Amino acid sequence: LIFIGVATSLKRLWLAIYLGRRTVRHFGSELETLMAKMILIGEVANLAKDIENKQSLFANGGLSPLNALGEDEKLGRFRDFMMDENSSTEASPSPRMVQRKVLEVPSPNSAGSSSPKISPGTGGSQGASPAPGRSRSQTGNSPPRPSPRSPMDTSTGTPRPRSPMDPSTGNAKPMETDSTTNVKLMYLLSEWEEPELTAGKNSKATVRDLVQFRKAASYMDDKYPFSHAFGLAKTRELCVQSSQEVYDRLMLSAIDAPALPFSILSVLAMDEKDEFIPAKIKSYIRLFRPDRQGNLSRLDFVKSVDTVYKQLRLLRASISNSAQIDLAFERIVNWFFNFFLAVIVVSILGIKIWTVFLSLNTFLLGFSFLFGSAASNYFEGLLLIFVRRPYDIGDKIATSNPNKDTDSNGSSTWFVDEVTLFTTTVRFATTNEVATYSNGSLAVLRIINANRSPKAIVSILIKFGLETPFNKITVFRTAVENFIKARPREWIALAGFRATRVEADFGYVEYKIVAQHRESWVSDTRYI
């Protein structure tokens, strides 16, 4: 009995650690990314709550992200980040020093004091804070202007910019390129993605990692997944309602603005020295995707939060379904474990069990011919679901023959509704028809996962008449480029615009427009 108890305990411990590591390895990175987005939304909700608590200060005009000239330094620096999103350096502050008002919020100990003090943010006043991104030493007199004399450019007749001198060496310093130049260079270069480093993905998760994963996953079942300041988000309707309330609170600080200036959210990406944290502000940009003017509409704000909510629910369903698969796998392991444990116990008791197996050899051999192909198909299905894991709950997949090329016009897709160790239930994306596949039959097919195919590339064919001048085609291409640049929430870049076919007999030239979308192919209804 002691031997059976110890063996069973070791088996359960091994299964718990093995299945837990397998779940963390598969869902860990996705859960980490999702939790980061949830924290960002929670910070925005807390900021909106603070703005609501200080609503009287905004109503009196004591604090506003926009000044009288309509030029906000934070907004200008945000635009620099938008123009150079791949830059790892901090954007330089706006050259125009704008007079801003500094609000001194009373401390909790001075609750009975008078109204908040408002002092002008001039350089000579005491107690005034410097503008964001500037230290106090930078708020004084401006540096002396360079000499107007500079070498002339013989080709244009205009003064050539003079390189600054290094006082330590006496040599000219190298000229630094601005963000606009970097954007132009990146536009002229071909598209390329950094290779993903997988060195840390193969490391085994510790028991502490398993506990942290379970604790983080439990937050997805809470009624307030984005924090109490955000509000209820148990259902999608409640999430949309709470996100609108958060947006209304944020708009209290920009009453006259048609949309929410992103400079209000940029306050969350500043450190104690009033300096921008580039990584954090880029995280807010990627999450909310404001327009090129730095504004965020109500619809775009709600869409951003709704996208995170859907990712949260789909991930929670995938983890729950994975737990059911792990439970079925545990039953199979328990059956084999109990069988071999019974054989060992019977052998210890002195019963010759092997003679019984030899007598049943002929009977088992006949069953092997009868169920051999089914057992092989079943084992392939187990390897597909438990090892390969080509899809999860909510993914949009397409199947095809691996010996043939895929259709360039796309494939018919199915939504994954349920996954077990034996079957996979899918729903046709076009007609909502439900079908069931055996996992063994899917193991020999090519499975295209639209959810794991990010940044969809869309191709559009358009025809021009042979008599169409080339300058009109150039104007059309420029209009397409401007259309894509004006929608940073949807499109990344124009990947190609080229002639693919010339039909002189039919009198037209066929061009192909290739554009890259920010969404994966699972959201094809947004751009088709």
C-alpha positions in Angstrom: 0.0 0.0 0.0 2.9 2.4 0.8 4.4 1.7 -2.7 1.1 2.3 -4.4 0.5 5.6 -2.5 4.1 6.9 -3.2 3.8 5.9 -6.9 0.4 7.6 -7.3 1.7 10.8 -5.6 4.8 11.0 -7.8 2.6 10.4 -10.9 0.2 13.3 -9.9 3.1 15.6 -9.2 4.8 14.9 -12.5 1.5 15.3 -14.4 0.7 18.7 -12.6 4.2 20.1 -13.4 4.3 18.8 -17.0 0.8 20.0 -17.9 1.4 23.3 -16.2 4.6 23.9 -18.0 3.0 23.0 -21.3 0.2 25.5 -20.7 2.6 28.3 -19.7 4.8 27.6 -22.7 1.8 27.9 -25.0 -0.2 30.7 -23.5 2.4 32.5 -21.4 3.6 35.1 -23.9 0.1 35.8 -25.1 -1.1 36.3 -21.5 1.8 38.6 -20.7 1.0 40.8 -23.7 -2.7 40.9 -22.8 -2.0 41.8 -19.1 0.2 44.7 -20.3 -2.7 46.0 -22.3 -5.1 45.6 -19.4 -2.7 47.6 -17.1 -2.5 50.4 -19.7 -6.3 50.6 -19.9 -6.4 50.6 -16.1 -4.0 53.5 -15.9 -6.1 55.5 -18.4 -9.2 54.7 -16.3 -7.5 55.9 -13.1 -6.4 59.1 -14.9 -10.0 59.6 -16.0 -11.2 59.2 -12.4 -8.7 61.8 -11.2 -9.9 64.2 -13.9 -13.5 63.7 -12.8 -12.6 64.3 -9.2 -11.0 67.6 -10.2 -13.8 68.6 -12.6 -14.2 72.0 -11.0 -10.6 72.9 -11.8 -11.1 72.1 -15.5 -14.4 74.0 -15.6 -12.7 77.1 -14.2 -10.1 77.0 -16.9 -7.2 76.3 -14.5 -5.8 73.4 -16.4 -6.1 72.4 -20.0 -3.9 70.4 -22.4 -4.3 73.0 -25.1 -3.1 76.6 -24.6 -4.4 79.7 -26.2 -2.3 79.3 -29.3 -3.5 75.8 -29.9 0.1 74.5 -29.8 0.7 72.0 -27.0 4.3 70.9 -26.4 3.3 67.4 -25.4 1.1 67.1 -28.4 4.0 68.3 -30.6 6.3 65.7 -29.1 3.7 63.1 -29.6 3.5 63.9 -33.3 7.3 63.4 -33.4 6.8 59.9 -32.0 4.1 59.3 -34.6 6.3 60.4 -37.4 9.2 58.2 -36.2 7.6 55.3 -34.4 10.7 53.1 -34.7 13.0 55.7 -33.1 14.5 54.6 -29.8 15.5 58.1 -28.8 13.4 60.7 -27.1 11.8 63.4 -29.3 13.2 66.9 -28.8 10.9 69.5 -27.3 9.1 72.0 -29.3 11.3 75.1 -30.1 8.5 77.5 -29.2 8.4 78.1 -25.5 4.7 78.4 -24.7 3.5 80.1 -21.5 1.7 77.4 -19.5 -0.2 77.5 -16.2 0.9 75.3 -13.4 -1.8 73.9 -11.1 -0.9 73.3 -7.4 -3.3 70.7 -6.1 -3.8 71.0 -2.3 -2.6 68.1 -0.2 -5.0 66.1 1.9 -3.7 67.8 5.0 -4.8 71.2 3.7 -8.4 70.3 3.0 -9.7 73.4 4.6 -7.5 75.8 2.7 -8.6 78.2 0.0 -8.9 77.5 -3.8 -5.9 76.2 -5.7 -3.2 78.6 -6.5 -2.4 79.2 -10.2 0.9 80.8 -11.1 2.1 81.6 -14.6 4.8 79.3 -15.9 7.3 82.0 -16.8 11.0 81.6 -16.4 11.5 84.3 -13.8 8.7 83.4 -11.4 9.5 81.3 -8.4 7.9 77.9 -7.9 7.0 77.6 -11.5 7.8 74.2 -13.1 9.7 73.9 -16.3 7.9 72.8 -19.4 7.8 69.0 -20.0 11.0 67.7 -21.4 13.1 70.7 -20.2 15.1 71.1 -17.1 15.3 74.3 -15.1 18.6 75.2 -16.6 17.0 75.2 -20.0 14.2 77.7 -19.2 16.5 80.7 -18.9 18.0 82.7 -21.7 18.3 81.1 -25.1 21.8 80.1 -26.4 23.6 82.5 -28.6 22.7 82.3 -32.3 25.4 81.1 -34.6 27.2 83.5 -36.9 25.2 84.5 -40.0 28.3 83.9 -42.1 28.4 80.4 -43.5 29.8 78.8 -46.6 27.7 79.2 -49.7 26.4 76.3 -51.7 27.7 76.9 -55.3 24.9 74.8 -56.8 22.0 76.7 -55.3 23.6 79.9 -54.0 22.1 79.3 -50.5 24.1 79.2 -47.3 25.3 75.8 -46.4 24.6 74.7 -42.8 27.7 74.8 -40.7 28.5 71.7 -38.5 28.8 72.5 -34.8 32.3 72.4 -33.3 33.4 70.1 -30.5 35.1 72.2 -27.8 37.2 69.3 -26.6 38.8 68.4 -29.9 38.2 71.5 -32.0 36.7 69.3 -34.8 33.3 69.5 -36.4 30.6 67.3 -34.9 28.7 65.0 -37.2 25.4 66.3 -38.3 22.4 64.6 -36.6 19.4 63.6 -38.8 15.9 64.6 -37.6 12.9 62.3 -37.4 11.5 63.4 -40.8 14.7 62.3 -42.5 14.6 59.0 -40.8 11.0 58.4 -41.9 11.9 59.2 -45.5 14.8 56.8 -45.4 12.7 54.0 -43.9 10.0 54.6 -46.5 12.6 54.3 -49.3 14.1 51.1 -47.8 12.3 47.8 -48.5 10.1 46.2 -45.8 11.9 43.9 -43.4 11.0 42.4 -40.1 13.4 41.7 -37.2 13.9 37.9 -36.6 12.3 36.7 -33.4 14.6 35.4 -30.8 13.5 32.1 -29.4 16.3 31.4 -27.0 14.2 32.0 -23.9 11.1 30.2 -25.1 12.6 26.7 -24.6 13.5 27.3 -20.9 11.4 25.3 -18.5 8.9 27.2 -16.3 9.4 26.9 -12.6 6.8 26.2 -10.0 6.7 30.0 -9.2 6.0 30.7 -12.9 3.1 28.2 -12.8 1.6 29.9 -9.7 2.0 33.4 -11.2 0.3 32.2 -14.4 -2.7 30.8 -12.6 -3.0 34.0 -10.5 -2.8 36.2 -13.7 -5.4 34.0 -15.5 -7.7 34.4 -12.5 -7.9 38.1 -13.1 -9.7 37.4 -16.4 -12.7 36.0 -14.5 -13.1 39.2 -12.4 -16.0 41.6 -13.0 -13.5 44.4 -13.1 -10.7 43.1 -15.3 -9.4 46.6 -16.2 -9.6 47.9 -12.6 -12.4 49.3 -10.5 -11.8 52.8 -11.9 -12.8 51.5 -15.4 -16.0 49.9 -14.2 -17.8 46.6 -14.9 -16.6 44.6 -17.9 -18.2 41.2 -17.2 -19.9 41.3 -20.6 -19.2 43.0 -23.8 -22.1 45.4 -23.4 -20.9 46.4 -19.9 -17.4 46.9 -21.3 -18.6 49.2 -24.1 -20.6 51.2 -21.6 -17.8 51.5 -19.2 -15.3 52.6 -21.9 -17.7 55.3 -23.0 -17.9 56.6 -19.4 -14.1 56.6 -19.2 -13.9 58.6 -22.4 -16.4 61.1 -21.1 -14.3 61.6 -18.0 -11.2 62.2 -20.1 -13.1 64.7 -22.2 -13.7 66.9 -19.1 -10.2 68.1 -19.5 -10.8 69.1 -23.2 -14.3 70.4 -23.3 -13.9 72.5 -26.4 -12.0 69.9 -28.3 -13.9 67.9 -31.0 -12.0 64.7 -30.0 -9.7 63.6 -27.1 -6.2 65.0 -27.6 -3.7 62.2 -27.1 -1.5 64.6 -25.1 -3.8 64.0 -22.1 -2.9 60.3 -22.1 0.8 61.2 -22.7 0.9 62.4 -19.1 0.9 58.7 -18.1 4.1 58.2 -20.1 6.2 60.8 -18.3 8.6 60.1 -15.4 9.3 62.3 -12.3 11.5 64.6 -14.4 8.8 65.4 -16.8 10.5 63.4 -19.5 8.8 61.1 -21.9 9.4 57.3 -21.5 9.6 56.3 -25.2 8.7 52.6 -24.6 5.6 53.5 -22.7 4.3 56.2 -25.0 4.7 53.8 -27.9 2.7 51.2 -26.0 -0.1 53.7 -25.7 0.2 54.6 -29.4 0.0 50.9 -30.4 -2.9 50.3 -28.1 -5.2 53.2 -29.0 -3.8 54.2 -32.5 -4.7 58.0 -32.6 -4.9 59.8 -35.9 -2.0 61.8 -37.5 -3.3 64.9 -35.7 -2.9 63.3 -32.3 -6.6 63.0 -31.7 -8.6 60.0 -30.5 -12.3 59.8 -31.2 -14.9 58.1 -29.1 -15.4 55.3 -31.6 -11.7 54.6 -31.8 -11.3 54.6 -28.1 -14.1 52.1 -27.6 -12.8 50.0 -30.5 -9.4 49.7 -28.8 -10.9 48.7 -25.5 -13.3 46.3 -27.2 -10.4 44.6 -29.1 -8.6 43.9 -25.8 -11.8 42.6 -24.2 -12.3 40.1 -27.1 -8.7 39.0 -26.8 -9.3 38.5 -23.1 -12.4 36.3 -23.5 -10.9 34.2 -26.4 -7.7 33.6 -24.3 -9.8 32.6 -21.3 -11.8 30.2 -23.4 -8.6 28.7 -24.9 -7.1 28.2 -21.5 -10.3 26.6 -20.3 -10.5 24.3 -23.3 -6.8 23.4 -22.8 -7.6 22.4 -19.3 -10.3 20.0 -20.6 -7.8 18.5 -23.0 -5.3 18.1 -20.2 -7.9 16.4 -18.1 -8.7 13.9 -20.9 -4.9 13.3 -21.4 -4.6 12.7 -17.6 -7.3 10.0 -17.8 -5.4 8.2 -20.5 -2.2 8.4 -18.4 -4.1 7.1 -15.4 -5.4 4.1 -17.4 -1.9 3.1 -18.4 -0.5 3.8 -15.0 -3.1 1.7 -13.2 -2.6 -1.1 -15.7 1.2 -1.3 -15.2 0.8 -0.7 -11.5 -1.6 -3.7 -11.3 0.9 -5.9 -13.2 3.7 -4.9 -10.8 1.5 -5.6 -7.8 0.4 -9.0 -9.1 4.0 -9.9 -9.9 5.0 -9.0 -6.4 2.3 -11.3 -5.0 3.8 -14.2 -6.9 1.1 -14.6 -9.6 2.6 -15.5 -13.0 0.8 -12.8 -15.1 3.0 -13.3 -18.1 1.6 -16.7 -18.8 -1.9 -15.1 -19.1 -0.5 -12.6 -21.6 1.0 -15.3 -23.7 -2.3 -17.2 -23.8 -4.1 -14.0 -25.0 -1.4 -13.3 -27.7 -3.4 -14.8 -30.6 -6.5 -13.0 -29.5 -4.7 -9.6 -29.3 -3.0 -10.2 -32.6 -6.4 -10.5 -34.3 -7.5 -7.2 -32.8 -4.4 -5.5 -33.9 -5.3 -6.2 -37.6 -8.9 -5.1 -36.9 -8.2 -1.8 -35.2 -4.6 -1.1 -36.3 -5.5 1.7 -38.8 -8.0 3.3 -36.4 -5.4 3.2 -33.6 -2.8 4.9 -35.9 -5.3 7.6 -36.9 -6.2 8.2 -33.2 -2.6 8.5 -32.2 -1.9 11.0 -35.0 -4.9 13.0 -33.7 -3.4 13.0 -30.2 -0.1 14.3 -31.6 -1.9 17.0 -33.5 -3.8 18.4 -30.6 -1.4 17.7 -27.7 1.9 18.4 -29.4 1.5 20.5 -32.6 -1.5 22.6 -31.4 -2.1 24.4 -34.7 -5.2 26.2 -33.5 -7.1 27.3 -30.4 -10.7 28.2 -29.6 -11.9 31.2 -31.7 -9.2 30.8 -34.4 -10.2 31.0 -38.1 -8.6 28.2 -40.0 -8.5 26.8 -43.6 -7.5 23.3 -44.7 -5.9 22.3 -48.0 -3.9 19.4 -49.6 -0.2 19.8 -48.6 0.8 18.5 -52.1 -0.9 21.4 -53.8 -0.3 25.2 -53.7 -2.7 27.4 -51.8 -5.1 29.6 -53.7 -3.7 33.1 -54.2 -7.3 34.5 -53.8 -7.6 33.0 -50.4 -9.2 29.9 -48.9 -12.6 29.1 -47.4 -12.3 29.5 -43.6 -13.8 28.0 -40.5 -14.1 29.2 -37.0 -12.9 26.7 -34.3 -15.7 26.3 -31.7 -14.6 23.2 -29.7 -11.5 21.0 -29.5 -11.2 17.7 -27.8 -8.6 14.9 -28.0 -10.7 13.1 -30.6 -12.6 15.7 -32.6 -12.6 19.4 -33.6 -15.9 21.2 -34.1 -15.8 24.1 -36.6 -18.2 26.6 -38.0 -18.2 27.8 -41.6 -17.4 31.5 -41.7 -19.7 32.3 -44.6 -22.9 30.3 -43.8 -22.5 29.5 -40.1 -22.7 25.8 -40.9 -21.3 23.5 -38.2 -19.0 20.6 -39.0 -16.9 18.1 -37.0 -13.5 16.7 -38.1 -11.7 13.8 -36.6 -8.3 15.0 -35.4 -6.6 12.2 -37.3 -8.0 13.4 -40.6 -6.7 16.9 -39.9 -3.2 15.7 -39.1 -2.4 15.0 -42.8 -3.7 18.3 -44.1 -2.2 21.8 -44.3 -3.8 24.0 -41.7 -3.7 27.7 -42.3 -4.4 29.7 -39.2 -5.7 33.2 -40.0 -5.4 34.3 -36.3 -1.6 33.5 -36.4 -1.1 35.3 -39.7 -0.5 38.9 -38.6 -0.4 42.0 -40.7 -2.5 40.8 -43.6 -1.3 41.8 -47.1 -4.2 42.8 -49.3 -4.0 42.8 -53.1 -6.4 44.8 -55.3 -6.6 44.7 -59.1 -7.6 47.8 -61.0 -7.7 48.5 -64.7 -6.8 51.7 -66.6 -7.4 52.4 -70.2 -4.5 52.5 -72.6 -5.2 56.1 -73.4 -4.8 57.1 -69.7 -1.8 59.4 -69.2 0.9 58.2 -66.9 0.7 61.4 -64.8 -2.9 60.6 -63.9 -1.8 57.1 -62.8 0.9 58.8 -60.7 -1.8 61.1 -59.1 -3.9 58.1 -58.4 -1.0 56.3 -56.6 -0.4 59.4 -54.6 -4.0 59.5 -53.6 -3.8 55.9 -52.5 -0.7 56.6 -50.4 -2.4 59.5 -48.7 -5.5 57.4 -48.0 -3.3 54.8 -46.2 -1.3 57.4 -44.3 -4.4 59.1 -43.1 -5.6 55.9 -41.5 -2.8 54.7 -39.2 -5.3 52.6 -37.1 -6.0 50.4 -40.1 -3.2 50.4 -42.6 0.6 50.2 -42.2 2.0 51.1 -45.6 1.5 50.7 -49.3 3.6 47.7 -50.2 3.4 47.9 -54.0 1.8 49.5 -57.0 2.8 48.0 -60.3 1.5 47.0 -63.7 0.9 43.3 -63.9 -0.8 42.8 -67.3 -1.2 44.7 -70.6 -4.1 43.8 -72.8 -3.8 45.8 -76.0 -6.7 43.9 -77.7 -9.1 44.8 -74.8 -7.6 48.3 -74.4 -6.6 48.3 -70.7 -3.6 48.0 -68.4 -4.0 46.1 -65.2 -2.3 47.4 -62.0 -2.0 45.6 -58.7 -2.3 47.6 -55.4 -0.6 45.8 -52.5 -1.3 47.2 -49.0 -0.4 45.9 -45.6 -3.1 46.0 -42.9 -2.6 46.1 -39.1 -5.0 43.3 -38.4 -4.6 39.6 -39.1 -6.6 37.7 -41.6 -9.1 36.7 -38.8 -10.5 40.3 -39.1 -10.8 40.3 -42.9 -14.3 41.9 -42.7 -12.5 45.2 -41.7 -10.7 45.6 -45.0 -12.6 43.5 -47.6 
